[in-house]
Amino acid sequence: MGPRLDLSRLPSVRTLRPTDQAFVCGSSPPGPSSADDARPRLVRVTSTYVHGHHSSVLDSHGARTAANSAAYLLPHLRAGMRLLDLGCGPGTITLDLAGTVGTDGRVVGVDSAEAALDAARRAAAERGDTTTVFQVGDAYALPFEDDSFDVAHAHQVMQHLANPVAALRELVRVVRPGGLVAFRDADYGSMSWHPGSDGLDRWLETYRRTARLAGGEPDAARHVLAWARAAGLTQIEPSTSTWSYATPDERAWWGGQWVERARHSAFATQAVDAGLATAADLEDFATAWAAWSQDPDAWFAMVHGEVVARVPER
Ligand SMILES: C[S@@+](CC[C@H](N)C(=O)[O-])C[C@H]1O[C@@H](n2cnc3c(N)ncnc32)[C@H](O)[C@@H]1O
């Protein structure tokens, strides 16, 4: 089952340039903080977030819930936990996780992009959540003291980072010994669909090449165990789970947002800028997605790799 569909969230068309910055300035957190955090930080972001934050991307991510994207973590959560959601995007998963740890818990969503954080704050306001904090920060230099959290979570973030192991080590640093680090990433190389189409084959290849050029690893699911081990995590529980799109509503939503993303997202801009696609190719991809979404036999599956693991004693 893929992310829950809300057809009112179907993307509107708006042309934006990618907002990802080469550098981000970390700010002091209202949550766990130290005097150290008051110092301005200049943090290098070595990869470019390939999807960007066009409304088609944020709307797509906004359909995610803890149930459809973090089910492997939920049995480990308890009321009162302090939880960090790294790369929280528009925050819908973060806010669900906040509901799980309750009002005695503390949840902070961190993202390098203000556009995503603005969407997350709007989502919090819509839900009447006044306690979850959304703040800017970088995966490689989090603005928190050591041992600030019981749990760190990251959904579809490591796949976009040039050095996911360094980012995981940073999560290990900010989680107390014995606490949890949990992350889940997609695997574009093992996506499967029906019916086959040249346009979708070329879309996938172009996406994977663009993501790699941006510094990421689009076939991340198969690496999650290796990354967790390299980061020094222990008691690692690896698993997989799948999003699928096969009902008429699911097809219309998944295919529809990719029509928009092929035309308007940062992926489209970066693919053209890098010479990996022409404007005509992008239109072919959009046409292929539109045809797929309207085919009553159409089917799509996307495997994720996920890990929940313990931070060792220091
Ligand atoms: C695919 S989105 C996932 C968003 C959210 N976790 C979800 O699943 O809905 C990846 C997010 O990671 C953020 N991101 C990318 N690089 C980052 C970095 N170095 N530090 C913090 N956030 C980063 C992006 O801005 C984006 O919002």
The ligand as an SDF file (V2000), in Angstrom:
LIG
                    3D

 27 29  0  0  0  0  0  0  0  0999 V2000
   12.6230   12.8880   -0.0890 C   0  0  0  0  0  0  0  0  0  0  0  0
   12.4820   14.2130    1.0640 S   0  0  0  0  0  0  0  0  0  0  0  0
   11.7950   13.3230    2.4460 C   0  0  0  0  0  0  0  0  0  0  0  0
   10.9660   14.2150    3.3220 C   0  0  0  0  0  0  0  0  0  0  0  0
   10.2840   13.4780    4.4790 C   0  0  0  0  0  0  0  0  0  0  0  0
   11.2490   12.7620    5.2920 N   0  0  0  0  0  0  0  0  0  0  0  0
    9.2310   12.5470    3.9210 C   0  0  0  0  0  0  0  0  0  0  0  0
    9.5200   11.3730    3.6990 O   0  0  0  0  0  0  0  0  0  0  0  0
    8.1180   13.0220    3.6380 O   0  0  0  0  0  0  0  0  0  0  0  0
   14.1700   14.4930    1.6140 C   0  0  0  0  0  0  0  0  0  0  0  0
   14.3020   15.7260    2.5070 C   0  0  0  0  0  0  0  0  0  0  0  0
   15.6430   15.7820    2.9800 O   0  0  0  0  0  0  0  0  0  0  0  0
   16.0430   17.1460    2.9990 C   0  0  0  0  0  0  0  0  0  0  0  0
   17.5090   17.1850    2.9480 N   0  0  0  0  0  0  0  0  0  0  0  0
   18.3060   16.9040    1.8930 C   0  0  0  0  0  0  0  0  0  0  0  0
   19.5910   17.0680    2.2190 N   0  0  0  0  0  0  0  0  0  0  0  0
   19.6100   17.4530    3.5350 C   0  0  0  0  0  0  0  0  0  0  0  0
   20.6480   17.7630    4.4590 C   0  0  0  0  0  0  0  0  0  0  0  0
   21.9340   17.7090    4.1050 N   0  0  0  0  0  0  0  0  0  0  0  0
   20.3050   18.1130    5.7130 N   0  0  0  0  0  0  0  0  0  0  0  0
   19.0120   18.1810    6.0980 C   0  0  0  0  0  0  0  0  0  0  0  0
   17.9740   17.8900    5.2550 N   0  0  0  0  0  0  0  0  0  0  0  0
   18.2800   17.5250    3.9970 C   0  0  0  0  0  0  0  0  0  0  0  0
   15.3860   17.7500    1.7800 C   0  0  0  0  0  0  0  0  0  0  0  0
   15.2780   19.1590    1.8820 O   0  0  0  0  0  0  0  0  0  0  0  0
   14.0310   17.0440    1.7820 C   0  0  0  0  0  0  0  0  0  0  0  0
   13.0340   17.7840    2.4580 O   0  0  0  0  0  0  0  0  0  0  0  0
  1  2  1  0
  2  3  1  0
  2 10  1  0
  3  4  1  0
  4  5  1  0
  5  6  1  0
  5  7  1  0
  7  8  2  0
  7  9  1  0
 10 11  1  0
 11 12  1  0
 11 26  1  0
 12 13  1  0
 13 14  1  0
 13 24  1  0
 14 15  1  0
 14 23  1  0
 15 16  2  0
 16 17  1  0
 17 18  1  0
 17 23  2  0
 18 19  1  0
 18 20  2  0
 20 21  1  0
 21 22  2  0
 22 23  1  0
 24 25  1  0
 24 26  1  0
 26 27  1  0
M  CHG  2   2   1   9  -1
M  END
$$$$
